[in-house]
């Protein structure tokens, strides 16, 4: 147990880190893990600031999941969702002023921009969903969120296939498959639990 509750690290995460570390020749993996850790600390700090309590943290190959003891309100959840990318953007601005911090700055910027995509399981999608739920109701938020999920996923898949075929770069294609897996998982979770499966928990990269 920790101050944030029970921490569970899955075998998939350990295998992914081991594989990336094997391929890494520039020591980017440790820096990326630090950036991800600070990202999660941003979420945890704001959740606690908003009065939430975290029962546990589950770290998997597709991200970290904070399990809350009770759901947050829409505006509290939206603010806590933006706290992770906000921490990465803050580190980007600080570290870019130092020559030795440029790589870490770039990693934080990439992590922030990726998590701000309007995809339901990412921070940007969750913040947008909460905002729409407050302004137009839950039905409108679900309608817009589902369409943005597939629009972003299909767009990333098309661009990834193009780059893989023309440039031989498979990075974006892997990201697109990751987003596709998130979309299927989110829709299955919605079907199984009859809306919304993320109340009381949050899923981030």
Phi, psi and omega in degrees: 000150176229180177299337180262008181103192182286137178252124179242126177247121183278160177296327178300320178295316181296320178294319179297316179296319179297318180293315179295322179293326177294322181280339187288127177242001184237012180059035179280331184298312178300320179294320179295321178295322177296316179299318178294321178297317178293324175304312180293323178298325176299315177300312184298316182300313183288323176301316178293322178298327180276003178092007179276158177234136184259121179278330182189164178232128179242120183254118183238180180291341181250012175142186179248141182239121176263123182257117183267155179282342176204154181294148171271159172291167184300315184288326177294319179294321179297317179294317180294328178295322182280348183293324180296304175300327179298319177296319179295320178293323177297316177295324177301312182294325181286311188286336181291350178277355182237134184300320181283353180257005185294320180294314179296324176298316179296321178297318179294322178295315179298318180295319180294313182297317180298315183289344178272001175300142183282055178252136193309318184274351176269166185298320180296319178294320180293318179296318178295318179299316179295319179297314179295323179297322178290321186274322188232357179101162184295323181299314179295323180295318178295318181298311181294318183298317182296322180286322177293323177305307183288327178297312179295319182293314179295319178298316179293323179294317179295314179295323179294319177296321179296312181294323179294321181284322185270316186255348183074017180260117185259005185299308182295327178295319177296320177298319180297318177295324177296315177296322179296318178296320178297318181296316178296319181294319180295316181294322178294319179296320178298317182294318184290324189250001174058057171068151307276139188286351183264002177293121181092359176209160179223147182238126181222168176272000000 
